[in-house]
């Protein structure tokens, strides 16, 4: 334990400080990342691949765009059950040799599943999927009765 000299009001006498330092404890608490500690529990530091997804609604469909770089068409499984859309798949990692030396390992690999609940009125017969340049585009059509209809406003003002 190191001794730190503290100036006191009672004649400037020195006294050793205790081992507890509140500012250091606060600094340590502010820098604490619980997820960093949990990452040691994972089998591989980059084991969880979760694709980013954009979802938009158009006049006649719901459109999903998922970033799935390195995922083959044969490794994708897309299902629509009722109003539940599920995108599942896997991205294979590069085979590592004993002689390989990695200086950075930031890419993630593994299996993934993303599920989305769609509103009522989707057409299960109007689902289209396209994989191009690492982007999966899904279009889930709406039933005609679920599509928005424009209603004209009539003026009922009387002419005099």
N, C-alpha and C positions, 0 to 999 in steps of 0.2 A: 504494500500500500504506500503510495507516495504521500508526502506531507506538503500541504500548501499553507503558506503564511497568510493569515487574515488580519487586517488592521481592525482593531476594536476601539471603541470609545473609551475604554478603561485603561488609558496609559499606553496604548499601542503595544500591548503584549502579544506575542505570537501564540497561536494554539493550532494543533492539527485539526483539519477538517475530517469529518467522517467520510466513509467510502461512497455515500449516496450524494449524487450531484443532480439536483432537480433539472437544471437546464440540459444536461447530457441525457437524462432520462426522457425529457420531452423531445429532444432531437431524435433519439432512437425510436421513440413511439411514432413520430411524424414520418420517419423513413421506413417503417415496418410495412412489409407487403405480405399479407397472409397467403396470397396465391403463389408467391415464389416458394414458400415452404411446402405447399401442397403439390407443386410441380415435381418435387422429388419422389412423390408417390407414384407418378405415372411411369410406365415401363420405358417410355422413350420421350425425350423432351419435346419432340414435335409429332406426337402420336395422334393428335386430334385435328383432323381436317374438317372444317365446316365451311361450305361455300357461301359466299355473300349472295343475297337475292334481292332483286328489285321487283316490286309488284305494282302494276297499274291497272286501272279499269278504263276500258274504251267503251264506245257506244254499244258494241255487240259482243265483247269478250273481256275476260280477265287475262292479263299477260304477265308471265313470270319470266324473269331473266336471271339465270344463276351462273356465277363464275365458277367453272369447273375445269381449269387448265390441267392438262395431263390425264384427264379421265376419258377412257375409251367408251364408245357407244355401247359395247357389250358389257361394260361394268356399271351401267345405269339401269335402275329399275324404277319406273314411274307408274303409280297406281292412283286411280280415282275410285273411292268407295263412298257412295252417297255424296256428301258434300265435303269429304276429307281427301285432299290431294297430298300424296307422299312422294318425295323424291329421295331415293336412296342410291348409294353407289360406293365405290372405293377408288382411291388413288394410290397406285402402287409406288413404293419408294424405290430409289435406285439401289441396285445391289452393291453392298460395300465389301471391299476386299480388306484383308488384314494389313496390307501395305498402304492403304489409303490414309492420307492425313487431311482432316477437315479443319479449316481455319474459321469457318462460320457454317452453321447448320440452322437455317431459318425456315426452310420449306417444311410444310406439314403433310403428312401422309396418313392413310388409314381409311376406315369405313365411316360413312356419314349417313344420317337420315334427317330430313327436314320435312315437317308436316304442316299443312295449312288448312284451316277450316274456311270453306267458301260459303258465301251467302246462298240462300235458296234461289232457285231459278237457273242453275247451271245445266247445260246440255251435255250429258255424258257421252253423246255420240259426236260431239264437235270439239274433240281435244286433239291438238296437233303439237308434236314435239320436234325440235330441230336442234342439232348440235353442230356448231360451226365455229372454228377457231377458238375453242375453249369456252364458248358461251352456249349454254342450254337455254333455248327459248321455248316456253310452253304457252299455248293459247287455249284457254278453256272458254268455249262459247256459251252465250246466254240463251235461254229459251226465248222465243219471240214475245211471250207474255211478260217476261221479266225485263225486257229492254224498255228504256225510257221512251216515252212518247211526248212529243211537243203538243201542247194544248193551246190553241189560238184563243185569245181574249177578245170578246165581242163587247163593243161599247153599247150601252143601252141608253145613251143620252137622247132625249126627245128633241126634235126640231120644232121651233116655234114659227 
